[in-house]
């Protein structure tokens, strides 16, 4: 299996397909394996798709000390360079979209375009509470349910609308299994949550000059730790210099899993347009 030495740790990655390089950056504590074959294989028809395990997830090494979305962005860029890609398109889902923002801010010459999927810029409204550190509700649920049950429930409740969960339990189970089989340690998972909650780029968005496709589901309105992703996406669209926003009807946080073919085609068309 391919590994690269990055920032004093070993990062596990996979490369699939041919065409313009497209780096997929996973969400909070999510390993690269959670980008499932129906989505990746469709993208790989038109792109060279790079997936990887964040530090502390999957087969990548963890490290001492706190994590941050900016640290994850450095890992991502150094990985790309180490495997021969000096520039690419970057797709970040959820926390991965926050990581992608730092990629574009700190390494603008490496970015052809961004896809910011179901993500946000940190605290974007002064009149709402925003948790720094582990959100109380998350801590409460993990203590009451345990790590494994928490993950399963969280995916079912936030990634998909209830009707989809009822009709397609196999899709939900597949994503849960992909996470759990490649899960971070509990400590690393909490460090990932802490990194997400401390992310803050709301006042820096005008410095992202790359074209940005913002994708969000119209059901992705739950408050949770960072607020409504629909509202956050609207904020991104209003403040990024080169933004296009797509709201996906009938979708929640996990539209790449709910409708992998259609969403992959939209991403591939975007990459082709901005290559």
N, C-alpha and C positions, 0 to 999 in steps of 0.2 A: 504494500500500500504506500502511496506517495506521502512523504513528510518533508518539511522544510524547517531549517533553523531560522527562527525569527525572534528578534529582541530577546535573546538568551533563553528562549523556550522552543520546543518542537511543536509545530502546527501541522495537523493532518488536513489534507485537501484532496479534491477530486476534480478532474477535467473531463468534460463530455462534449462531443460535437465539434463542428468546424464553423468558422466565420468570425465576425467581430467578437472580441472578448467581452463577456458579460459576467460580472462578479455578483453572486448572490450572498447577501449578508443577513444572517438569521437574527431572530428576536431574542428576548431576554432569556439567557440560559439555554437557548435552543442550539443543538448541534446541526451541522450541515445536512445530516441525513434526514432532517425534518422537511427539507425541500424534496418532495416525493417525485418518483419517476414520471407520473403523468404530466406534471408541470415541467420538470427538467428536460425530459425527452422531447417535448414539443418545442421548447426553446432551442434545444441542441440541433434541431433541423436547420437553424439559420444562424446560430451563434456558437462560439466556444464558451461553454458555461463552466465557471469555476465556483465550486462550493467548498466550504471549509468549516472546521470546528473552531469556534472561538476558544481562546485560552480558558481552560477549566471546564470544557465540555467535550463530549465524544472522546476521541483519541488524542486530542491536544493536551499539552501539559498545563497545569495550573501554576500559579506563582503566589508568593507571599505578598501581603499588603493589599490595599484597596484596588479595585478595578474602576475604570472610567470608560465612557464612550469614546473619549479621545485616545485612550490607550488602545482600545479595540481598533480604532481607525488606523493607528500606527501599525498594529499587527497586520491589518488588511493590506496596506500599501507595501509594507516590507515583504509580505508573502508574494504579492503580485510581481515585485521586482525580482525576487529570488527565483521565481519560476519563469521569468523571461517576458513579462508583460509590463511595459513602461507606462501604458495608458489603457483605459478600458471604460466601458459603461458599468455603472454600479446600481444594483437594485437592493434596497434595504427595506425589510419588513419589520414594522413595529420598532423595537429598540434598534434593529439593524438600520432603519431609516435615520435614526439619530446618529449612529456611527457614520453613515454615508454623508451626513451633513459636515462632520468634521473632516472626512476625506476631502470633500470639495473645498472646505475653508483652508485647510492646511496644505493641501497638495493639488491646487487647481489645475496644474498642467497635466495631471494624470487622468483627468475626468473628461470623457466625451459627453456624457449625459448622466443624469440621475433618474431613477424611479424611486419615489418616496411613497411607500405603501403602508397605509394604516399607521401613521406615525405623527410626530409632533416636535416642537422646538423647546420643550421644557415649559416653565411657567410663562404663560402668554397673556394672562389677565390678572390684574392686581386685586380684583374683587372676589377671587375664589381661593380656597385653601389648596395648597399644593404640598404634598408630603415630600420631605427630604429624608432619605433613609428608608427603612422597610415600612410600608404603609400598615397601619394598625389592622385593617381588615384582612390583609394578606397574612400577617402574623397570626391573627386569631384563627383563621381558617386552616392554616397549616398545622397549628397546635391541635386543633379539634379533630381534623381529618387525617393528619399524617401526610407526608410528602407525596406518596404515590396517588392517593385518592384526591388530594388537592389538585395535582396536575390533570388527572382525568376529568374532574369536574370543571376545572377552569377552562380547559380546551372545549368541552361540550357547551359550556354556558357562554363563552365569549367569542369563539371562532365561527360559530354557525348559528343561524336562526333555529328556533325550536323545531319547526316543521322539518327542516333538513336533517336534524339529529334523529328524528323519528323515522324518516324515510331512508336514511343512508347511514345507519350505525356502523357499517363497515369502514366508511371513510373516516369517521371519528376515531374508531378503534385503531385504524392504521396509523394515524398521526400520533395518538397517545403512545402506541407501541414504539414508534420511531424515536420519540422523545425518551421514553423510559429506558429503552435498550442502550441508549447513548447518553444517558443523563449525566449532568454534572453532580458532583458531591453536593450535599445539602449546603455546606459552607460556600462552595463556589456559586451555587444557584442564588443564595442570598446576596453574595457579592455582586452578581449580575443585576439583581433588582436594585441594589444600592447605586450601582453605576447608572442605571436608567433614571432613577429618581433624582440624581444630581445633574443630569444633562441640562444644559442651558445654552441655547443659541438664538433665542427669540430676537435679541437685539443685534444679531450678526448676520441675519439672513440676506441683507443686501450685498454682502460680500460673496455670496454664492453666484457666480456668473455663468455656470453651466446650465443648459436647458434642463428643466425638471418636469417630469410627469408625476403628478400627485394622484394616487389611486386610493379610494376609500369606499367602504360599503355604507349604504344608507342606514343600515341597522347598527352601525358601530358607534353607538351613542352613550354607552355605559360610562359612568364616571370613573370607577376604578382608581388606580394609583396616579394616573396622569391626566385624567379628565376625558371628555368625549373626543375620540379620534376624528369624528366628523368635524367638530368645531376646530380642532387643531389643524386639520387639513385645510379648512377654509382660511385659517390664519396663514398657513404656509403659502397658499395660492395668492393671498393678498400682499404678501411681503417679499416673496422671491422675485427677482427681476425678470426671469424667463420661465414662467410657470404655466402649465396646462393642467387642469383638474378634471378627473373623471370620477363620477360617483356611480357606483355599481348597484343597480337596483336589486333588492332582495338578498343582499349580502351583508355579512357582519365582518368580524376581524379577519377571518380566514378565507378570503375569496380565492386565493391561489389554490386552495384545497377543495373548496366548494365547486369551482368551475375552472379546473386547471387548463383546459384547452383554450377556451375563449380568452382568459386573462393572459395566457402565454402568447397568444396571437397579438393581443394588444401591446404587450411588452416588445415582442419581436418587431412589430411594425414601427414602434417608437425608436428602437435601436437602429433599424434600417434607415429611418428618416434622418437620424442625427449622427450617423457614422461618417 
